[in-house]
Amino acid sequence: MNPLRWDVLLVGFVLALPVFALWFRGDFSTEEAVGRLPWCLAAGWGAVALVRAVATPPPAPRERHRPVEEPAD
């Protein structure tokens, strides 16, 4: 799965909001905030991968074709 999909980026951005808030408040320096942003993207990728794995239904079982039996005369 591509880590730059729109759903991964959206979840990563949502997870990065507290980092932005702490940076804006002054608790994080710019270097600390930028250093934590890739972890937010990785967590978003993991969360989306987990939800997709759980939400995907299992494949339907394949039907086996039985050989056609000739009727006995």
Biopython code that builds the backbone (N, CA, C, O; Angstrom):
import numpy as np
from Bio.PDB.StructureBuilder import StructureBuilder

atoms = [
    (1, "MET", "N", (0.849, -1.172, 0.000)),
    (1, "MET", "CA", (0.000, 0.000, 0.000)),
    (1, "MET", "C", (0.895, 1.235, 0.000)),
    (1, "MET", "O", (1.858, 1.330, 0.760)),
    (2, "ASN", "N", (0.558, 2.148, -0.848)),
    (2, "ASN", "CA", (1.328, 3.376, -1.001)),
    (2, "ASN", "C", (1.165, 4.263, 0.240)),
    (2, "ASN", "O", (0.035, 4.535, 0.645)),
    (3, "PRO", "N", (2.273, 4.722, 0.857)),
    (3, "PRO", "CA", (2.128, 5.567, 2.042)),
    (3, "PRO", "C", (1.671, 6.994, 1.732)),
    (3, "PRO", "O", (1.461, 7.781, 2.654)),
    (4, "LEU", "N", (1.516, 7.335, 0.476)),
    (4, "LEU", "CA", (1.068, 8.679, 0.125)),
    (4, "LEU", "C", (-0.350, 8.680, -0.440)),
    (4, "LEU", "O", (-0.700, 9.551, -1.236)),
    (5, "ARG", "N", (-1.156, 7.720, -0.036)),
    (5, "ARG", "CA", (-2.563, 7.713, -0.427)),
    (5, "ARG", "C", (-3.297, 8.807, 0.322)),
    (5, "ARG", "O", (-2.828, 9.264, 1.365)),
    (6, "TRP", "N", (-4.436, 9.234, -0.189)),
    (6, "TRP", "CA", (-5.165, 10.340, 0.426)),
    (6, "TRP", "C", (-5.654, 9.975, 1.813)),
    (6, "TRP", "O", (-5.646, 10.823, 2.705)),
    (7, "ASP", "N", (-6.087, 8.717, 2.024)),
    (7, "ASP", "CA", (-6.586, 8.345, 3.346)),
    (7, "ASP", "C", (-5.452, 8.266, 4.365)),
    (7, "ASP", "O", (-5.641, 8.612, 5.531)),
    (8, "VAL", "N", (-4.277, 7.813, 3.934)),
    (8, "VAL", "CA", (-3.123, 7.765, 4.828)),
    (8, "VAL", "C", (-2.680, 9.181, 5.195)),
    (8, "VAL", "O", (-2.381, 9.462, 6.356)),
    (9, "LEU", "N", (-2.640, 10.063, 4.208)),
    (9, "LEU", "CA", (-2.248, 11.449, 4.482)),
    (9, "LEU", "C", (-3.253, 12.146, 5.395)),
    (9, "LEU", "O", (-2.865, 12.934, 6.258)),
    (10, "LEU", "N", (-4.530, 11.863, 5.211)),
    (10, "LEU", "CA", (-5.548, 12.478, 6.052)),
    (10, "LEU", "C", (-5.428, 12.010, 7.505)),
    (10, "LEU", "O", (-5.487, 12.825, 8.425)),
    (11, "VAL", "N", (-5.261, 10.711, 7.710)),
    (11, "VAL", "CA", (-5.114, 10.191, 9.074)),
    (11, "VAL", "C", (-3.802, 10.678, 9.687)),
    (11, "VAL", "O", (-3.756, 11.002, 10.874)),
    (12, "GLY", "N", (-2.740, 10.732, 8.889)),
    (12, "GLY", "CA", (-1.474, 11.268, 9.382)),
    (12, "GLY", "C", (-1.586, 12.721, 9.786)),
    (12, "GLY", "O", (-0.989, 13.138, 10.779)),
    (13, "PHE", "N", (-2.348, 13.504, 9.023)),
    (13, "PHE", "CA", (-2.544, 14.911, 9.374)),
    (13, "PHE", "C", (-3.343, 15.044, 10.667)),
    (13, "PHE", "O", (-3.034, 15.887, 11.509)),
    (14, "VAL", "N", (-4.363, 14.218, 10.822)),
    (14, "VAL", "CA", (-5.156, 14.254, 12.060)),
    (14, "VAL", "C", (-4.283, 13.882, 13.253)),
    (14, "VAL", "O", (-4.390, 14.493, 14.317)),
    (15, "LEU", "N", (-3.423, 12.887, 13.083)),
    (15, "LEU", "CA", (-2.534, 12.497, 14.170)),
    (15, "LEU", "C", (-1.452, 13.544, 14.433)),
    (15, "LEU", "O", (-0.878, 13.576, 15.522)),
    (16, "ALA", "N", (-1.169, 14.395, 13.457)),
    (16, "ALA", "CA", (-0.158, 15.438, 13.630)),
    (16, "ALA", "C", (-0.721, 16.701, 14.271)),
    (16, "ALA", "O", (0.049, 17.578, 14.662)),
    (17, "LEU", "N", (-2.023, 16.816, 14.389)),
    (17, "LEU", "CA", (-2.617, 18.022, 14.978)),
    (17, "LEU", "C", (-2.120, 18.304, 16.399)),
    (17, "LEU", "O", (-1.827, 19.459, 16.707)),
    (18, "PRO", "N", (-2.012, 17.293, 17.282)),
    (18, "PRO", "CA", (-1.453, 17.595, 18.612)),
    (18, "PRO", "C", (-0.001, 18.071, 18.555)),
    (18, "PRO", "O", (0.411, 18.893, 19.373)),
    (19, "VAL", "N", (0.772, 17.567, 17.605)),
    (19, "VAL", "CA", (2.156, 18.015, 17.455)),
    (19, "VAL", "C", (2.179, 19.481, 17.047)),
    (19, "VAL", "O", (2.960, 20.270, 17.578)),
    (20, "PHE", "N", (1.311, 19.841, 16.093)),
    (20, "PHE", "CA", (1.223, 21.245, 15.691)),
    (20, "PHE", "C", (0.769, 22.130, 16.846)),
    (20, "PHE", "O", (1.262, 23.245, 17.011)),
    (21, "ALA", "N", (-0.175, 21.629, 17.647)),
    (21, "ALA", "CA", (-0.671, 22.417, 18.776)),
    (21, "ALA", "C", (0.423, 22.624, 19.817)),
    (21, "ALA", "O", (0.560, 23.719, 20.362)),
    (22, "LEU", "N", (1.200, 21.586, 20.096)),
    (22, "LEU", "CA", (2.286, 21.727, 21.070)),
    (22, "LEU", "C", (3.393, 22.633, 20.533)),
    (22, "LEU", "O", (4.027, 23.363, 21.295)),
    (23, "TRP", "N", (3.623, 22.585, 19.224)),
    (23, "TRP", "CA", (4.610, 23.494, 18.631)),
    (23, "TRP", "C", (4.117, 24.940, 18.692)),
    (23, "TRP", "O", (4.880, 25.854, 19.007)),
    (24, "PHE", "N", (2.827, 25.135, 18.385)),
    (24, "PHE", "CA", (2.270, 26.479, 18.400)),
    (24, "PHE", "C", (2.258, 27.059, 19.816)),
    (24, "PHE", "O", (2.455, 28.259, 20.009)),
    (25, "ARG", "N", (2.025, 26.190, 20.801)),
    (25, "ARG", "CA", (1.998, 26.635, 22.192)),
    (25, "ARG", "C", (3.385, 26.925, 22.733)),
    (25, "ARG", "O", (3.534, 27.649, 23.717)),
    (26, "GLY", "N", (4.407, 26.357, 22.088)),
    (26, "GLY", "CA", (5.784, 26.616, 22.498)),
    (26, "GLY", "C", (6.420, 25.490, 23.286)),
    (26, "GLY", "O", (7.552, 25.625, 23.749)),
    (27, "ASP", "N", (5.708, 24.373, 23.448)),
    (27, "ASP", "CA", (6.270, 23.230, 24.178)),
    (27, "ASP", "C", (7.300, 22.480, 23.344)),
    (27, "ASP", "O", (8.247, 21.921, 23.895)),
    (28, "PHE", "N", (7.132, 22.458, 22.026)),
    (28, "PHE", "CA", (8.077, 21.811, 21.120)),
    (28, "PHE", "C", (8.825, 22.883, 20.341)),
    (28, "PHE", "O", (8.255, 23.905, 19.958)),
    (29, "SER", "N", (10.112, 22.635, 20.114)),
    (29, "SER", "CA", (10.845, 23.492, 19.188)),
    (29, "SER", "C", (10.504, 23.045, 17.762)),
    (29, "SER", "O", (9.861, 22.016, 17.555)),
    (30, "THR", "N", (10.939, 23.824, 16.810)),
    (30, "THR", "CA", (10.669, 23.468, 15.411)),
    (30, "THR", "C", (11.312, 22.136, 15.059)),
    (30, "THR", "O", (10.711, 21.327, 14.353)),
    (31, "GLU", "N", (12.528, 21.898, 15.543)),
    (31, "GLU", "CA", (13.221, 20.640, 15.250)),
    (31, "GLU", "C", (12.490, 19.448, 15.856)),
    (31, "GLU", "O", (12.394, 18.393, 15.228)),
    (32, "GLU", "N", (11.975, 19.609, 17.072)),
    (32, "GLU", "CA", (11.239, 18.512, 17.699)),
    (32, "GLU", "C", (9.942, 18.215, 16.952)),
    (32, "GLU", "O", (9.587, 17.055, 16.745)),
    (33, "ALA", "N", (9.247, 19.259, 16.554)),
    (33, "ALA", "CA", (7.980, 19.067, 15.840)),
    (33, "ALA", "C", (8.212, 18.408, 14.479)),
    (33, "ALA", "O", (7.486, 17.489, 14.100)),
    (34, "VAL", "N", (9.220, 18.878, 13.750)),
    (34, "VAL", "CA", (9.504, 18.302, 12.435)),
    (34, "VAL", "C", (9.995, 16.861, 12.573)),
    (34, "VAL", "O", (9.721, 16.027, 11.710)),
    (35, "GLY", "N", (10.705, 16.571, 13.634)),
    (35, "GLY", "CA", (11.178, 15.207, 13.867)),
    (35, "GLY", "C", (10.068, 14.231, 14.202)),
    (35, "GLY", "O", (10.224, 13.027, 13.995)),
    (36, "ARG", "N", (8.948, 14.723, 14.714)),
    (36, "ARG", "CA", (7.829, 13.847, 15.064)),
    (36, "ARG", "C", (6.824, 13.674, 13.926)),
    (36, "ARG", "O", (6.010, 12.752, 13.976)),
    (37, "LEU", "N", (6.854, 14.510, 12.925)),
    (37, "LEU", "CA", (5.879, 14.426, 11.836)),
    (37, "LEU", "C", (5.982, 13.137, 11.017)),
    (37, "LEU", "O", (4.942, 12.589, 10.653)),
    (38, "PRO", "N", (7.181, 12.620, 10.707)),
    (38, "PRO", "CA", (7.214, 11.332, 9.995)),
    (38, "PRO", "C", (6.600, 10.188, 10.806)),
    (38, "PRO", "O", (6.057, 9.241, 10.235)),
    (39, "TRP", "N", (6.685, 10.276, 12.116)),
    (39, "TRP", "CA", (6.061, 9.246, 12.957)),
    (39, "TRP", "C", (4.541, 9.324, 12.868)),
    (39, "TRP", "O", (3.858, 8.303, 12.950)),
    (40, "CYS", "N", (4.019, 10.522, 12.704)),
    (40, "CYS", "CA", (2.573, 10.674, 12.522)),
    (40, "CYS", "C", (2.137, 10.041, 11.199)),
    (40, "CYS", "O", (1.099, 9.383, 11.138)),
    (41, "LEU", "N", (2.925, 10.238, 10.146)),
    (41, "LEU", "CA", (2.616, 9.614, 8.862)),
    (41, "LEU", "C", (2.707, 8.096, 8.965)),
    (41, "LEU", "O", (1.864, 7.391, 8.410)),
    (42, "ALA", "N", (3.716, 7.584, 9.665)),
    (42, "ALA", "CA", (3.853, 6.137, 9.833)),
    (42, "ALA", "C", (2.693, 5.569, 10.646)),
    (42, "ALA", "O", (2.190, 4.490, 10.334)),
    (43, "ALA", "N", (2.268, 6.280, 11.673)),
    (43, "ALA", "CA", (1.129, 5.816, 12.468)),
    (43, "ALA", "C", (-0.149, 5.848, 11.644)),
    (43, "ALA", "O", (-0.992, 4.962, 11.780)),
    (44, "GLY", "N", (-0.305, 6.853, 10.794)),
    (44, "GLY", "CA", (-1.463, 6.907, 9.910)),
    (44, "GLY", "C", (-1.461, 5.762, 8.924)),
    (44, "GLY", "O", (-2.507, 5.172, 8.653)),
    (45, "TRP", "N", (-0.295, 5.439, 8.382)),
    (45, "TRP", "CA", (-0.193, 4.313, 7.450)),
    (45, "TRP", "C", (-0.554, 3.004, 8.153)),
    (45, "TRP", "O", (-1.270, 2.173, 7.595)),
    (46, "GLY", "N", (-0.055, 2.826, 9.378)),
    (46, "GLY", "CA", (-0.366, 1.611, 10.132)),
    (46, "GLY", "C", (-1.840, 1.511, 10.477)),
    (46, "GLY", "O", (-2.422, 0.430, 10.394)),
    (47, "ALA", "N", (-2.447, 2.614, 10.859)),
    (47, "ALA", "CA", (-3.868, 2.597, 11.212)),
    (47, "ALA", "C", (-4.734, 2.287, 9.992)),
    (47, "ALA", "O", (-5.678, 1.504, 10.087)),
    (48, "VAL", "N", (-4.424, 2.885, 8.867)),
    (48, "VAL", "CA", (-5.204, 2.624, 7.655)),
    (48, "VAL", "C", (-4.999, 1.186, 7.190)),
    (48, "VAL", "O", (-5.949, 0.535, 6.757)),
    (49, "ALA", "N", (-3.771, 0.688, 7.274)),
    (49, "ALA", "CA", (-3.517, -0.699, 6.872)),
    (49, "ALA", "C", (-4.279, -1.670, 7.760)),
    (49, "ALA", "O", (-4.815, -2.666, 7.273)),
    (50, "LEU", "N", (-4.332, -1.391, 9.052)),
    (50, "LEU", "CA", (-5.059, -2.262, 9.976)),
    (50, "LEU", "C", (-6.557, -2.232, 9.697)),
    (50, "LEU", "O", (-7.203, -3.280, 9.670)),
    (51, "VAL", "N", (-7.109, -1.053, 9.490)),
    (51, "VAL", "CA", (-8.547, -0.951, 9.206)),
    (51, "VAL", "C", (-8.880, -1.621, 7.881)),
    (51, "VAL", "O", (-9.903, -2.297, 7.769)),
    (52, "ARG", "N", (-8.031, -1.442, 6.881)),
    (52, "ARG", "CA", (-8.292, -2.091, 5.587)),
    (52, "ARG", "C", (-8.202, -3.613, 5.694)),
    (52, "ARG", "O", (-8.979, -4.329, 5.062)),
    (53, "ALA", "N", (-7.257, -4.102, 6.491)),
    (53, "ALA", "CA", (-7.111, -5.551, 6.643)),
    (53, "ALA", "C", (-8.310, -6.152, 7.362)),
    (53, "ALA", "O", (-8.748, -7.253, 7.029)),
    (54, "VAL", "N", (-8.837, -5.443, 8.334)),
    (54, "VAL", "CA", (-9.975, -5.957, 9.087)),
    (54, "VAL", "C", (-11.264, -5.805, 8.297)),
    (54, "VAL", "O", (-12.139, -6.666, 8.388)),
    (55, "ALA", "N", (-11.404, -4.743, 7.531)),
    (55, "ALA", "CA", (-12.651, -4.466, 6.829)),
    (55, "ALA", "C", (-12.788, -5.234, 5.513)),
    (55, "ALA", "O", (-13.895, -5.350, 4.989)),
    (56, "THR", "N", (-11.708, -5.748, 4.980)),
    (56, "THR", "CA", (-11.774, -6.469, 3.712)),
    (56, "THR", "C", (-12.369, -7.850, 3.937)),
    (56, "THR", "O", (-11.849, -8.621, 4.743)),
    (57, "PRO", "N", (-13.446, -8.172, 3.242)),
    (57, "PRO", "CA", (-14.037, -9.498, 3.434)),
    (57, "PRO", "C", (-13.142, -10.582, 2.846)),
    (57, "PRO", "O", (-12.400, -10.335, 1.895)),
    (58, "PRO", "N", (-13.212, -11.771, 3.409)),
    (58, "PRO", "CA", (-12.384, -12.858, 2.864)),
    (58, "PRO", "C", (-12.856, -13.220, 1.460)),
    (58, "PRO", "O", (-14.024, -13.022, 1.123)),
    (59, "PRO", "N", (-11.956, -13.745, 0.648)),
    (59, "PRO", "CA", (-12.365, -14.108, -0.713)),
    (59, "PRO", "C", (-13.360, -15.263, -0.687)),
    (59, "PRO", "O", (-13.311, -16.134, 0.182)),
    (60, "ALA", "N", (-14.251, -15.245, -1.649)),
    (60, "ALA", "CA", (-15.252, -16.308, -1.746)),
    (60, "ALA", "C", (-14.564, -17.615, -2.120)),
    (60, "ALA", "O", (-13.632, -17.622, -2.924)),
    (61, "PRO", "N", (-15.018, -18.707, -1.541)),
    (61, "PRO", "CA", (-14.388, -19.986, -1.893)),
    (61, "PRO", "C", (-14.687, -20.340, -3.349)),
    (61, "PRO", "O", (-15.784, -20.110, -3.858)),
    (62, "ARG", "N", (-13.691, -20.895, -3.984)),
    (62, "ARG", "CA", (-13.856, -21.274, -5.384)),
    (62, "ARG", "C", (-14.629, -22.569, -5.470)),
    (62, "ARG", "O", (-14.417, -23.487, -4.677)),
    (63, "GLU", "N", (-15.524, -22.640, -6.431)),
    (63, "GLU", "CA", (-16.295, -23.857, -6.626)),
    (63, "GLU", "C", (-15.463, -24.852, -7.415)),
    (63, "GLU", "O", (-14.807, -24.511, -8.399)),
    (64, "ARG", "N", (-15.512, -26.078, -6.957)),
    (64, "ARG", "CA", (-14.833, -27.134, -7.705)),
    (64, "ARG", "C", (-15.813, -27.723, -8.710)),
    (64, "ARG", "O", (-16.969, -28.005, -8.395)),
    (65, "HIS", "N", (-15.329, -27.892, -9.893)),
    (65, "HIS", "CA", (-16.168, -28.470, -10.935)),
    (65, "HIS", "C", (-16.018, -29.982, -10.901)),
    (65, "HIS", "O", (-14.921, -30.530, -11.013)),
    (66, "ARG", "N", (-17.148, -30.627, -10.743)),
    (66, "ARG", "CA", (-17.134, -32.097, -10.745)),
    (66, "ARG", "C", (-17.274, -32.575, -12.183)),
    (66, "ARG", "O", (-17.983, -31.965, -12.984)),
    (67, "PRO", "N", (-16.600, -33.658, -12.499)),
    (67, "PRO", "CA", (-16.757, -34.178, -13.866)),
    (67, "PRO", "C", (-18.193, -34.665, -14.066)),
    (67, "PRO", "O", (-18.801, -35.249, -13.169)),
    (68, "VAL", "N", (-18.701, -34.417, -15.230)),
    (68, "VAL", "CA", (-20.070, -34.827, -15.558)),
    (68, "VAL", "C", (-20.078, -36.318, -15.790)),
    (68, "VAL", "O", (-19.305, -36.841, -16.593)),
    (69, "GLU", "N", (-20.960, -37.003, -15.076)),
    (69, "GLU", "CA", (-21.035, -38.462, -15.232)),
    (69, "GLU", "C", (-22.053, -38.779, -16.314)),
    (69, "GLU", "O", (-23.122, -38.174, -16.391)),
    (70, "GLU", "N", (-21.692, -39.732, -17.137)),
    (70, "GLU", "CA", (-22.586, -40.185, -18.201)),
    (70, "GLU", "C", (-23.673, -41.060, -17.572)),
    (70, "GLU", "O", (-23.376, -41.895, -16.719)),
    (71, "PRO", "N", (-24.918, -40.877, -17.983)),
    (71, "PRO", "CA", (-25.976, -41.736, -17.426)),
    (71, "PRO", "C", (-25.808, -43.177, -17.937)),
    (71, "PRO", "O", (-25.470, -43.410, -19.098)),
    (72, "ALA", "N", (-26.054, -44.121, -17.040)),
    (72, "ALA", "CA", (-25.919, -45.546, -17.392)),
    (72, "ALA", "C", (-27.130, -45.972, -18.209)),
    (72, "ALA", "O", (-28.263, -45.637, -17.861)),
    (73, "ASP", "N", (-26.900, -46.711, -19.296)),
    (73, "ASP", "CA", (-27.995, -47.200, -20.143)),
    (73, "ASP", "C", (-28.535, -48.485, -19.659)),
    (73, "ASP", "O", (-29.460, -49.032, -20.260)),
]
sb = StructureBuilder()
sb.init_structure("model")
sb.init_model(0)
sb.init_chain("A")
sb.init_seg("    ")
for serial, (resi, resn, name, xyz) in enumerate(atoms, 1):
    if name == "N":
        sb.init_residue(resn, " ", resi, " ")
    sb.init_atom(name, np.array(xyz, "f"), 0.0, 1.0, " ", f" {name:<3s}", serial, name[0])
structure = sb.get_structure()
